[in-house]
Amino acid sequence: MIDFRRGGVEVETRAWLEQVLAWTEPARVQLGLEPRLPERNGAQRAREALDSGVSIEDVYRDAVAETRRTYAATPQAA
């Protein structure tokens, strides 16, 4: 991630997400929301799979399947 407010400084994505979670905590507490961040992000998991010999096609297929499992269904257009 690039923090343009601090002059284009690179920031680790996890650190940035933790800052956002800290900033939004009061509102999240009131709404009863508590996000869970995975230990590794999708790119890290994909790189690990590729390094262990999984084909790029299978990595992509798994990423699509994970997205379908973890995102709410969108309403069908009428």
Contacts in CASP RR format, 6 or more apart in sequence:
PFRMAT RR
TARGET T0000
AUTHOR 0000-0000-0000
METHOD contacts of the structure
MODEL  1
MIDFRRGGVEVETRAWLEQVLAWTEPARVQLGLEPRLPERNGAQRAREAL
DSGVSIEDVYRDAVAETRRTYAATPQAA
1 10 0 8 1.000
1 11 0 8 1.000
1 12 0 8 1.000
1 13 0 8 1.000
1 16 0 8 1.000
2 8 0 8 1.000
2 9 0 8 1.000
2 10 0 8 1.000
2 11 0 8 1.000
3 9 0 8 1.000
3 10 0 8 1.000
3 11 0 8 1.000
3 16 0 8 1.000
13 41 0 8 1.000
14 37 0 8 1.000
14 41 0 8 1.000
17 37 0 8 1.000
21 28 0 8 1.000
21 35 0 8 1.000
21 37 0 8 1.000
28 34 0 8 1.000
28 35 0 8 1.000
40 48 0 8 1.000
42 63 0 8 1.000
46 59 0 8 1.000
46 63 0 8 1.000
49 58 0 8 1.000
49 59 0 8 1.000
49 62 0 8 1.000
50 56 0 8 1.000
50 59 0 8 1.000
END
